[in-house]
Amino acid sequence: MNIHTDMSRLQDFNELLLNAVGDGIYGFDCDGCVTFSNPAAKRLTGWKEEDLRGQNSHDLMHHSHPDGSHYHKEDCPIYAAARTGEVTKVTDEVFWRKDGSSFPVEYVSTPLIEKDESGNDKIVGAVVVFRDITERVIAQQELDQAHQHVLLLQEKLKAENLYLQQEIKSAHNFSEIIGNHKCLIKALVEVEQVAPTDATVLIKGESGTGKELIAHAIHDRSPRQGRPMIKVNCAAIPENLVESELFGHEKGAFTGAVKTRQGRFELANGGTLFLDEVAELPLETQTKLLRVLQEKEFERVGGSEVIKADVRIIAASHRDLQQLVDEGKFRIDLYYRLNVFPLFLPPLRDRSEDIPLLVDKFVSRANERFARNLEGVSESSMERLVKYAWPGNIRELQNVIDRAVILSKGRLLEVPPGLLPENVHFEVTPRDGEGGSAQVVREEDLRPLQEVETEHIERVVRACNGKISGDNGAAMKLAMHPNTLRSRMAKLGIKTRL
């Protein structure tokens, strides 16, 4: 066997190797013209070797970026190997098939070097080994989509957790419903009846009577107890942000919408949405709320995607919704949607026999919070507490007890005279065998509500030196949103600075 035979066999063997490789292989001269291609290259691109031989490969297979924009030959990494003699690896480009379609590839372009007559290295071309990474790209896209879905769920969970943390921080007035008055007992019986159902509940009663606590009791006894109860104070949201708060918004939906935000309906999906002070919703928002209740779906502000809403609604208001309907300030169809199962909570002045029970509970809790050790309430203070009319109801009672615990110096709780205005006391008189009823003893106090409200707001604003919002502002003292207070002051003709 001579040397020519050995070389021929070696060449045949090398050709077998190249033909057996699963990756595509192209050989190029220094001008970028194809000098060789293996069967895998033909299978991957559809270009036969006779179609390519002597042709500029870049113009045929590498002319455009993945987005279809033109790929200049001078920028091609494949030719960089033939120009600089450096190995180039690329993982994020595409090759174009003969039929005009493309597929993602990764490739390595290696310079071909031989010795010239002087023994110096000379670049004579390059060889490119490439592979189709379509499956990898699809898998990565699916992974990215799954990752985005996880991020979305994390954002939702974070929003839910943040909401629940805020709920925990703003602890409820009391952890259990206390009292023996028959109206309260009737309400609790109705809670047990309606909680297991999915019926919409409308809780009626004055501010501070415990409407939110009743809403929690309904949710905690319902099949939805494993999901959050999301609260919305409709009176505390600026009118131009109500829909965003309820339904969420898309990024760029309005000035300041720097990212997509989920609304309270989305956060409450599968759970309960508590619409406190629902009477304060603008009429336009009432219309959209009605649609959600009817069709159980909505769109975010600025969006078109329809989002399903599996939410139980519990609404509450201290105002007479029927009267608002008669005045044209509340939609009658929404009223009937909300008033499926009405619950009424009596004011504290109508259940004065429950005041000693509440006082004992609040004193006990205040002892723990303020590291005090009061053993009870003085007889004179309890008499004063029972006779007081409590316009702020249970919330006001708790606040008074907290302040009195802090101020008391002996073993018994003492309520200083300044904590309870004398002109708001009442005497308890029987009424048809029912409990006590509030009868204000000062006739001069029977004035129009607007006059009393104006005087009270002016007094509080003056005490706060005209400060409306922020810590120790009038809004905080009055338990109102600053915008709501400003609107009320404008309506009553009260100036900011008095």
C-alpha positions in Angstrom: 0.0 0.0 0.0 1.5 3.3 -1.1 1.3 6.7 0.4 -1.3 7.8 -2.1 -3.6 4.9 -1.1 -3.2 5.8 2.5 -4.1 9.4 1.9 -7.1 8.4 -0.1 -8.4 6.2 2.6 -7.8 8.9 5.2 -9.7 11.4 3.1 -12.5 8.9 2.7 -12.5 8.3 6.5 -12.6 12.0 7.2 -15.4 12.5 4.8 -17.3 9.7 6.6 -16.8 11.5 9.8 -18.0 14.8 8.5 -21.1 13.2 6.9 -21.9 11.4 10.2 -21.8 14.5 12.4 -25.3 15.7 13.4 -24.3 19.3 13.4 -24.2 21.3 10.2 -20.8 22.1 8.9 -19.8 24.7 6.2 -16.4 25.6 4.9 -15.7 29.1 3.6 -12.9 30.8 1.8 -11.6 34.2 2.8 -14.3 35.8 0.6 -17.1 34.0 2.5 -17.9 31.7 -0.4 -18.9 28.1 0.5 -16.3 25.4 -0.3 -17.9 22.5 1.6 -21.1 21.5 3.4 -22.1 18.2 5.0 -25.4 16.3 4.8 -26.5 17.7 8.2 -26.2 21.3 6.8 -28.4 20.3 3.8 -31.0 18.7 6.1 -31.1 21.8 8.4 -31.2 24.5 5.8 -32.5 22.9 2.6 -29.5 24.2 0.7 -27.6 21.5 -1.4 -23.9 21.7 -1.7 -24.1 22.3 -5.4 -26.5 25.2 -4.7 -24.0 26.8 -2.4 -20.6 26.0 -3.8 -19.0 29.3 -4.9 -21.9 31.3 -3.5 -21.6 33.9 -0.7 -23.1 32.1 2.3 -24.0 35.3 4.1 -26.3 36.5 1.4 -28.0 33.1 1.3 -28.3 32.0 4.9 -27.2 34.9 7.2 -28.6 38.0 5.6 -31.0 39.1 8.4 -31.2 39.3 12.2 -33.8 37.3 14.2 -36.1 40.4 13.9 -35.8 40.5 10.1 -33.5 43.6 10.0 -30.6 43.5 7.6 -27.4 41.9 8.8 -24.4 43.6 7.2 -21.7 41.3 5.9 -19.0 43.4 7.6 -20.6 42.7 11.0 -20.9 38.9 10.5 -18.9 37.0 13.2 -18.4 34.1 10.7 -16.1 36.3 8.6 -14.4 37.6 11.7 -12.6 34.3 12.0 -11.3 34.6 8.4 -10.2 38.2 9.0 -8.7 38.0 12.5 -7.8 34.4 12.9 -9.8 34.2 16.2 -12.4 31.6 17.1 -15.9 33.1 17.3 -18.9 31.6 19.2 -22.5 32.9 18.8 -25.6 31.6 20.6 -28.4 34.0 19.6 -28.7 34.3 15.8 -30.7 32.6 13.1 -29.9 30.9 9.8 -32.3 31.2 6.9 -33.5 28.1 5.0 -33.9 27.8 1.2 -37.7 28.1 1.6 -37.4 31.5 3.3 -38.0 30.4 6.8 -35.5 30.7 9.6 -34.5 28.8 12.7 -32.4 29.7 15.8 -28.8 28.5 15.8 -25.7 28.5 17.8 -22.4 28.2 16.0 -18.6 28.3 16.2 -16.6 29.9 13.4 -12.9 28.6 13.4 -10.2 30.0 11.1 -8.5 27.6 8.6 -4.8 28.2 8.7 -2.0 26.8 6.6 1.7 27.5 6.1 2.8 29.5 3.2 6.1 28.9 1.2 8.0 30.9 3.8 6.6 28.8 6.7 4.4 31.6 8.0 0.7 31.0 9.0 -1.8 32.1 6.4 -5.6 32.3 6.9 -7.2 30.6 3.9 -10.8 30.5 5.2 -13.0 29.3 8.0 -15.2 26.4 9.1 -18.5 26.9 10.8 -20.1 24.2 12.9 -23.8 25.0 13.7 -26.8 23.4 15.3 -30.5 24.0 15.4 -31.5 25.1 18.9 -35.3 25.5 18.3 -36.2 23.0 21.0 -34.0 24.8 23.5 -35.4 28.2 22.6 -39.0 26.9 22.9 -38.1 25.3 26.2 -36.6 28.6 27.4 -39.6 30.5 26.2 -41.9 28.2 28.2 -39.6 28.5 31.2 -39.7 32.3 30.8 -43.5 32.2 30.6 -43.7 30.0 33.6 -41.3 32.3 35.4 -43.5 35.3 34.5 -46.5 33.4 35.8 -44.7 32.7 39.0 -43.8 36.4 39.3 -47.4 37.4 38.7 -48.5 35.0 41.4 -45.8 36.3 43.7 -47.0 39.8 43.1 -50.5 38.8 43.8 -49.5 37.0 47.0 -47.3 39.9 48.0 -50.2 42.3 47.5 -52.5 40.0 49.5 -49.9 39.7 52.3 -49.4 43.4 52.3 -53.1 44.0 52.6 -53.4 41.4 55.4 -50.5 42.9 57.2 -52.1 46.3 57.0 -55.3 44.8 58.4 -53.4 43.3 61.3 -51.7 46.6 62.1 -55.0 48.4 62.1 -56.5 46.0 64.7 -60.2 45.8 65.1 -62.1 47.6 67.8 -62.6 44.3 69.6 -61.8 40.7 68.9 -65.2 39.4 69.8 -68.7 40.8 69.6 -69.8 41.7 73.2 -73.4 42.3 74.4 -76.7 40.9 75.3 -79.1 43.4 73.8 -81.8 41.6 71.8 -81.1 43.6 68.7 -77.5 42.5 68.8 -78.4 38.9 69.4 -80.9 39.0 66.5 -78.0 40.3 64.3 -75.7 37.5 65.4 -78.4 34.9 64.7 -78.7 36.3 61.2 -75.0 36.2 60.7 -75.0 32.4 61.5 -77.9 32.0 59.0 -76.4 34.0 56.1 -72.7 33.1 56.5 -72.7 29.6 54.9 -74.4 31.0 51.8 -73.0 33.2 49.0 -75.7 35.9 49.4 -74.8 39.5 49.3 -75.1 41.2 52.7 -75.8 44.9 53.4 -74.9 45.9 57.0 -76.7 49.0 58.2 -75.8 51.0 61.2 -74.2 54.2 62.5 -70.4 54.7 62.3 -68.6 52.9 65.1 -71.2 50.2 65.7 -69.0 47.3 64.5 -70.1 46.8 60.9 -66.6 45.7 59.9 -66.5 43.2 62.7 -69.8 41.7 61.6 -68.4 41.5 58.0 -65.4 39.5 59.4 -67.7 37.3 61.4 -69.7 36.5 58.2 -66.5 35.8 56.2 -65.0 33.6 58.9 -68.1 31.4 59.1 -68.4 31.1 55.3 -66.9 28.5 52.9 -64.6 31.3 51.7 -62.8 31.6 55.1 -59.6 30.1 53.6 -59.3 33.1 51.2 -58.8 36.8 52.3 -61.5 39.3 53.1 -60.4 42.4 51.3 -61.7 45.7 52.6 -62.4 48.9 50.7 -63.4 52.1 52.5 -65.2 53.8 49.6 -65.3 57.1 51.5 -61.5 57.3 51.8 -60.6 57.0 48.1 -60.4 60.1 45.9 -63.1 60.0 43.3 -60.7 59.8 40.4 -59.0 56.7 41.8 -62.0 54.7 42.9 -62.2 52.5 39.7 -58.4 51.9 39.8 -58.7 50.8 43.4 -61.6 48.4 42.7 -60.7 47.0 39.3 -56.9 47.8 39.0 -55.2 49.5 36.1 -52.8 48.7 33.3 -49.4 50.4 33.0 -49.8 53.8 31.3 -53.5 53.9 31.8 -53.2 57.4 33.3 -50.5 59.7 34.6 -48.7 58.0 37.4 -49.7 54.4 36.4 -46.0 53.3 36.1 -46.9 49.6 36.3 -49.8 47.3 36.1 -51.7 47.1 39.4 -54.3 44.6 40.6 -57.5 45.9 42.0 -59.3 44.8 45.1 -61.6 42.6 43.1 -58.6 40.6 41.8 -57.1 40.4 45.3 -60.5 39.1 46.7 -60.9 36.5 44.0 -62.3 33.4 45.7 -62.8 35.3 48.9 -64.9 38.2 50.2 -64.9 41.9 49.3 -66.1 44.3 52.0 -67.3 47.6 50.6 -67.5 49.9 53.6 -69.4 53.2 53.2 -70.7 52.0 49.8 -73.0 55.0 49.6 -70.0 57.2 48.9 -69.3 55.5 45.5 -69.7 57.9 42.5 -72.7 57.1 40.2 -70.4 56.1 37.3 -68.6 53.6 39.5 -71.9 52.3 40.8 -72.8 51.4 37.2 -69.6 49.5 36.7 -69.9 47.8 40.1 -73.4 46.7 39.1 -72.0 45.1 35.9 -69.5 43.1 38.0 -72.2 41.9 40.3 -74.4 40.8 37.4 -71.8 39.4 35.0 -69.0 38.5 37.5 -66.3 39.9 35.3 -64.5 43.3 34.7 -61.6 44.9 32.9 -58.8 46.9 34.5 -58.7 50.6 33.8 -57.0 51.1 30.5 -57.2 47.4 29.6 -59.3 45.2 27.4 -58.7 41.8 29.0 -61.8 40.4 30.7 -61.1 39.2 34.2 -63.4 36.8 36.0 -64.5 37.7 39.5 -65.5 35.0 42.0 -66.2 37.4 44.9 -68.7 37.5 47.6 -69.9 41.1 48.4 -70.6 42.4 51.8 -71.5 46.1 51.8 -72.0 48.5 54.7 -73.2 52.1 55.1 -74.2 54.4 57.9 -76.5 56.3 55.5 -80.0 55.4 54.4 -79.5 54.0 50.9 -83.2 54.0 50.2 -83.4 57.7 50.9 -80.4 58.2 48.6 -82.2 56.2 45.9 -85.2 58.5 46.3 -82.9 61.5 46.0 -81.3 60.1 42.8 -77.8 59.7 44.5 -77.7 55.9 44.5 -78.7 53.5 41.7 -81.9 51.6 42.6 -80.8 48.5 40.7 -77.5 48.4 42.6 -79.4 49.0 45.9 -81.5 45.9 45.2 -78.4 43.9 44.3 -76.8 44.8 47.6 -79.8 44.6 49.8 -80.3 40.9 49.3 -79.8 40.2 53.1 -79.9 43.3 55.2 -78.4 43.3 58.7 -79.0 46.1 61.2 -76.6 47.0 64.1 -78.2 49.1 66.9 -76.3 52.2 68.1 -74.7 52.0 71.5 -77.2 54.4 73.1 -79.9 51.9 72.4 -78.1 49.1 74.2 -76.7 50.9 77.2 -77.0 47.7 79.3 -74.0 46.4 77.2 -71.8 49.3 78.1 -70.4 47.8 81.4 -69.5 44.6 79.5 -67.7 46.5 76.8 -65.9 48.8 79.4 -64.6 45.7 81.3 -63.3 44.2 78.1 -61.6 47.5 76.9 -60.1 48.1 80.3 -58.6 44.6 80.3 -57.1 45.1 76.9 -55.8 48.6 77.7 -54.1 47.2 80.8 -52.1 44.8 78.5 -51.3 47.5 75.8 -50.2 50.2 78.3 -48.7 48.0 81.0 -51.3 49.1 83.6 -52.9 47.1 86.3 -56.3 48.7 86.9 -58.7 46.4 88.8 -62.0 47.9 87.7 -64.0 51.1 87.2 -65.1 53.6 89.8 -68.8 53.7 90.4 -69.1 57.4 89.5 -67.2 56.8 86.2 -69.3 53.8 85.2 -72.5 55.9 85.9 -71.1 58.6 83.7 -70.2 56.1 80.9 -73.6 54.5 81.0 -75.4 57.8 80.8 -73.3 59.2 77.9 -75.1 59.2 74.5 -72.0 57.9 72.6 -72.5 59.5 69.2 -69.4 57.7 68.0 -70.7 54.4 69.4 -68.3 51.6 70.3 -65.3 53.1 68.6 -65.7 56.3 70.7 -66.1 54.2 73.8 -62.9 52.3 73.2 -61.0 55.5 72.6 -62.3 57.1 75.8 -61.4 54.0 77.8 -57.8 54.0 76.3 -57.3 57.6 77.3 -58.9 57.1 80.8 -56.6 54.1 81.5 -53.5 56.2 80.6 -54.7 59.1 82.9 -55.9 57.0 85.8 -53.5 57.0 88.8 -55.2 54.6 91.3 -56.4 51.0 91.2 -59.7 52.0 89.6 -60.4 53.6 86.3 -61.5 57.2 86.6 -63.1 59.1 83.7 -62.1 62.7 83.9 -65.0 65.2 83.3 -63.2 66.6 80.3 -63.3 63.3 78.4 -67.2 63.3 78.1 -69.0 66.5 77.2 -71.8 67.0 79.7 -74.3 68.1 77.0 -74.3 64.7 75.3 -75.6 62.7 78.3 -79.0 61.1 78.4 -81.3 59.5 80.8 -82.5 55.9 80.3 -86.3 55.5 80.1 -88.3 52.3 79.4 -89.8 51.9 76.0 -92.5 49.3 75.4 -90.6 46.8 77.5 -87.5 47.1 75.3 -84.1 48.3 76.6 -83.2 51.8 77.2 -83.5 54.6 74.7 -81.6 57.9 74.4 -83.5 60.9 75.5 -81.3 64.1 75.4 -82.1 66.2 78.4 -80.9 69.6 77.1 -83.6 71.0 74.9 -81.2 73.6 73.4 -79.2 70.8 71.9 -82.1 69.8 69.6 -80.7 71.8 66.7 -80.5 71.0 63.0 -77.8 68.4 62.2 -76.0 70.7 59.7 -75.7 73.4 62.4 -74.3 70.9 64.9 -71.9 69.4 62.3 -70.6 72.8 61.3 -70.0 73.8 64.8 -68.2 70.6 65.6 -66.0 70.7 62.6 -65.1 74.3 63.2 -64.2 73.5 66.8 -61.9 70.6 65.8 -60.2 72.5 62.9 -59.6 75.4 65.2 -58.1 73.1 67.9 -55.8 71.7 65.2 -54.7 75.3 64.2 -56.3 74.8 60.7 -54.3 71.6 59.9 -56.5 69.2 57.9 -54.3 66.2 57.0 -51.4 64.3 58.6 -50.7 63.4 62.2 -52.8 65.4 64.7 -54.8 67.0 61.8 -58.5 67.6 61.9 -59.2 64.7 59.5 -57.5 62.2 61.9 -59.4 63.6 64.9 -62.7 63.3 63.0 -61.8 59.8 61.6 -62.4 61.1 58.1 -60.3 61.1 54.9 -58.8 64.6 54.4 -60.4 64.9 50.9 -63.8 64.0 52.4 -63.3 66.6 55.2 -62.3 69.3 52.7 -65.3 68.5 50.6 -67.6 68.6 53.6 -66.1 71.9 54.8 -66.7 73.5 51.4 -70.3 72.3 51.4 -70.8 73.8 54.9 -69.0 77.0 54.0 -66.2 76.4 56.6 -62.9 78.2 55.9 -59.7 76.2 56.3 -58.2 78.8 58.6 -60.5 79.9 61.4 
